[in-house]
Amino acid sequence: MTLLEACRYGEEQLRAAGVPEAKLDAWLLLEYVSGCSKSHYYAYQEEQLTEETRKRYLDALGQRSSRVPLQYITGAQEFMGHIFLVNENVLIPRQDTEILVEEALEYLKPGMRFLDLCTGSGCILLSLLLACPEAEGVGSDISPKALETAGKNRDRLMPAAELTESDLFAGLNGPFDLIVSNPPYIPRSELSGLMEEVRDYEPVSALDGHEDGLYFYRRIAEESPSYLVPGGRLYLEIGYDQGHSVPELLREAGFCEIEVKKDLSGLDRVVKGVYPGAGRTLRN
Ligand code: GLN
């Protein structure tokens, strides 16, 4: 099988399996198994794949045809310009989540201590620390397997980050200047309607927001004031239709200056709030 034949064959196979971006995914899988760059491909389309590469390619196409997400096959996803290792124990970092990181970066300053709840792959925690290395960052997750992956990303990207196994705040020591989180927020009744890739392969514990999707926001809104300095901030990623319910939860919990930020598609994506606490804002 030549490189050209491999590309065409892969595209056909994936298209027949109903994979949306068949041509692109076939190329990305070929690139992954062969290490072949686009320029090499165009110069040497008639080059034969080695037997080993051919086998690995067919195996990768088989997985993708069963709707395993591309990133779980290649083991990596880019986020905020960094490569994060991923596997079925962590949610694949989404571009939409970069909005949360960018918003947090406008506030985060050297010397501040921040917490990333439900850190998963560690993409939010580590991107924040890479952009603001003089901050102190703690990431927590309830899943030991997710933390193992976050640990690998930390060791590669930002060894100073601290990771802790914890059911939300249960095992954590405050206070923090900033708490960020992209918690599970899909209402349980909507889980079965998700794309096959998400529904069948991404960890349900990273998606399931219980009955109304708001379970974790409710707990975070209620518990975070005890872990924030006076004037500390809470930044949350939300689902497109949670731009009213989540701000309301924050208001009830005593947060002020609540704002909703939209993503690049114009959908509500991030909620920000300030906890006034007992005193005035410490840092601003
Ligand atoms: N914080 C991780 C991310 O944004 C994981 C989120 C989650 O597991 N819900 O990708």
Residues whose N, C-alpha, C, O or C-beta is under 5 A from the ligand:
A	BS01	LIG	L91 I92 P93 T97 C118 T119 G120 S121 C123 I124 N182 P183 P184 A206
